[in-house]
């Protein structure tokens, strides 16, 4: 990672850690999942309201390290107002970014500010921190609210 990108990464992580976006509880979410990383203690509940295939609201509740919190915060800002199918594509691109060396140009164009997380793949334990909320998103989409869905990094 270049020195400039590394500095931007640190600034964005610190900003979203200090002032996370969408860290609220939703009234009557349509989709929900609980993500937990037992290795480092990251623990989040993700709530979504989806209407006509569009994610209209995102609520996140919980706590974790700066990387998991920043990933959750940025994810929430990017998903809100977007179609579910496009959001699932973004999830796949993000997970590729943090786990694979070869990321398609198409994915890179979709990632926008999420590209700052690319350096996380150098630290396998931190990959789980960055990916946790995205795995919770995947689980939430797969099962509308009936009972709480739990996911774990282990």
N, C-alpha and C positions, 0 to 999 in steps of 0.2 A: 504494500500500500504506500503511495507517495506521501511525503510529509504533509502536503496540503490536504489530501484526503483524510489522513490520520487526524489532523487538527480539526477538520470539519466534523469527522466522526465523533470526536470527543466533545465538541461544542453541542452537537445535536443530542447526543446521549445525555449530557448534563442538563440541557434545557428541558427535555421531555421527562427526565427523572425528577427534576425540581417542580415542574408544572405539567403533570400528565394531562392529556386531553381525553375527554369522554370517560373519565373515572367517576361514573354515576350509576345509580341503580335505576333501572327502567320500570315503569308501571306496566305490567302485563306484557312481558316479552313474548314473542312467538317462538323463539329458539334460544336455547341456553346450553352451556357446557362448562364444566369445571376442569381446569388444567392445573396439574401439580407436578413439580419437579422435586422429588425427595432428596436429590443430591445436594441441592443448594437452598431449598425451601421456597422457591418461587411458587406462588399459589394464587390463581386468578379464577374468577367466575366471569364468563363472557355472556352477555345478554344481547339479543338482537330483536328488532322488530322488522319483519319483512312483509311488505304489502305489494301484491301484484308483481312479484319477482324482483323488487327493489329493496335494498337495505335502507330503511328510513331512519332507524335509530340504532346506535351502538352504545352499550353500557358495559363498563369494566369495573370490577370490584376486586380488591385483593392487594397483595404486596409481593415484592420480589426485588431482585438486584436491579441495578441501573439499566443493564442491557435488556432484561425482560420487560421492564416497565416502559422503556423507550420504544421497544418493538410493539408493545401493546398500544401505546399512545399513538404512534404513527399509523399503525394498522387501522385503528378506529377512525382517524381522520380521513384515510383513503377509502375505506369501505362505505362510509355513510353517504347515501345518495346514489350508490352504484348498483347495477344489476348483479344478482347473485352469481350468474355464470361468469361474468367478467371478474368478479371478486375471487372466485375459485381459481381462475387462470392466474390472477395476481399471486395467490397463495402458492401455486405450483412454481411460479417464477421465483418467488422469494425463497422457497425451500431449496430450489436448485442453486440459487445464488450463494446460500450459506453452506451448502454441502458438496457442490461439484465445482471442478475447475473449469469446465467448458459450459458456459451459459450462452444460449442463443441470442442473436442480435434482437430478435423479436421480444424475448423476455427482458433484455436490458432496456429496451425502449419503454416497456410497461412499468418498470420498477421505479423510475423517478428517484425521489429522495431515499428510497429504501436501499439504493446502491451503496450507501455508506456502510451497510452491514456486511459487505463482502469480506472484510478482514476477519470477521468472526470465525470463518471456517479454519483459520490457522489454530484455533483453540477449541478442540472438539467438545470440551465440557461447556463452553460458552455457546456453542451452536444450539444446544438444548434450551438454553435461556432465551435466545432470540426466536427459536421456533415454537416454543410452548404455546403462545397465544394463537399462532396460526394453526396449530394442531387442534386447539380448542374450537377455533372457527370451523374447521373441517368437521369436527364432531357435532357442533351445534347445527350446522346446515343439514347434516345427515338425519337428525331426529328433532322434529318440532317439540316444543315444551309439552311434556306429559309428566316426565320425571327428570330429575337432574341427571345429566350425562357427565361422567368423569373420565378424564384422560390423564395419563401419566407419561413421563419421559422414560420410565423404567418398565 
